[in-house]
Amino acid sequence: MMHTMKKRTCLNLSEVLIKGVETAEEQEAVNELITKVHYTDYFSQRMRLDAFLANYPEYLREHTRFATVNGQVVSCLCVFTHTVRIGEARMRLGGIGYVTTAGPWRKKGYAALLMDDAMRYMKMRGYHLSMLFGIADFYHRWGFASVLPDYASVITLGEADRASGHCVKERRMKPGDIPAVLGMHNRGDAETSCSIIRSAAHFNNRWDQWKEARTLTDANGKVVASFLGRIAGEEYLIEELNAVDKAFYPAILHACLIRARNEYASRMRFSIPPSYPFTSFLRQYRTDHEMHIYRNSNGMLAAVNIEEILECMTAEWECLLSASSMKDMAAVVTLVIDNIPYRIRSHHGMIDILPCPGENKLSISSSEFVQLLTGYRYLEEIVSSKRRVIRAPAKSLLEILFPKRTPYVWPLDRF
């Protein structure tokens, strides 16, 4: 926070107004700033941005936050509303994107003021979490922590050729395929932490990208699989794939192989997380599996309302508890998050949470909390770094509440 305040000392706050967009004229001015700063092809990208924001699912004008100095728009950002999954829990997420400041006004604290405003706005509007894909060493001051690695499984064309094809036909994806592809994706993504739950509107709003996807159909014309790939240097990059059943995985690999050969690629790169079943399928072949970690940058998550997050997790935690050996036992643990205590008590399979002091304290920051919650960091690592002695029942309860998970957000879901 000291860095933020230092930057703000040059601001005359009486000249600064920060608010949400209310009129078409204000949206026009903000969109013009975003397009000029982020794109070189102004006219085509401006039309795309206008349509993208206007048709984004659950997007309201006030979700565009902007700062003016004496009436001139100098900085802005957008809050995109999504629902994310962590186990069986569903949480309201505010995705922050298009953080923009006009050239002459940069490094003067306007983006910091907008971030302050956005975090307050999301808390007032009932968001649980906030996510962004941002620059390094800036957003951590608002509690954002790196939780979203990137993954890849790489296979040569010669190795992929070992896969036997399936009796399917390949064609370009059509709008009528959206329900089938949506269903396949949501089923396959169930074990991925922090993944965004899509709707048909997601596909419609990004159709300029999805129209390049390929679908595989069976003898009856039913869509049984899909993938989205493109050439990237010497590799054929697959950023999406889905199937109704694992039996069609060889067919997907074979179809991707054919596309890769047509593009004269030397290998294929599948950008998929380890939690996705196709990754396990690839392990029967000679493949390289990569994990790319970021520090204070790229995919980051922050808690907007910790008390509401804990309440939202109760059903998921009770489900985990009922499947454990502790389902009939009693235990108490107290998470002290940013110096605020939350007592978590289990009793006969039920979870009770109160914002009050209690036994078996574990003091963590809100950043550490979201890393635990998403499974990005493991409980034993956090506990050992605190040098705390927690009694066995309480430690066992913590291990149930914070299992190892795989957090990931697909490229086409990012903002």
ZIZI-V500892 format. One record per run of one state. SS is the DSSP state (alpha for helix, beta for strand, coil for the rest). FROM is the first residue (numbers start at 1). LEN is the number of residues. If there is no record, write none. Layout:
SS,FROM,LEN ; SS,FROM,LEN
This chain:
coil,1,1 ; alpha,2,7 ; coil,9,4 ; alpha,13,3 ; beta,16,5 ; coil,21,3 ; alpha,24,15 ; coil,39,3 ; alpha,42,14 ; coil,56,5 ; alpha,61,3 ; beta,64,6 ; coil,70,2 ; beta,72,15 ; coil,87,2 ; beta,89,13 ; coil,102,1 ; alpha,103,3 ; coil,106,4 ; alpha,110,15 ; coil,125,4 ; beta,129,6 ; coil,135,4 ; alpha,139,4 ; coil,143,2 ; beta,145,4 ; coil,149,1 ; beta,150,7 ; alpha,157,4 ; coil,161,8 ; beta,169,4 ; coil,173,2 ; alpha,175,14 ; coil,189,3 ; beta,192,2 ; coil,194,2 ; beta,196,1 ; coil,197,3 ; alpha,200,6 ; coil,206,1 ; alpha,207,4 ; coil,211,3 ; beta,214,4 ; coil,218,5 ; beta,223,10 ; coil,233,2 ; beta,235,9 ; coil,244,2 ; alpha,246,17 ; coil,263,4 ; beta,267,4 ; coil,271,6 ; alpha,277,6 ; coil,283,5 ; beta,288,5 ; coil,293,5 ; beta,298,6 ; coil,304,2 ; alpha,306,17 ; coil,323,7 ; beta,330,8 ; coil,338,2 ; beta,340,8 ; coil,348,2 ; beta,350,5 ; coil,355,6 ; beta,361,4 ; coil,365,1 ; alpha,366,9 ; coil,375,4 ; alpha,379,8 ; coil,387,5 ; alpha,392,10 ; coil,402,4 ; beta,406,2 ; coil,408,3 ; alpha,411,3 ; coil,414,2
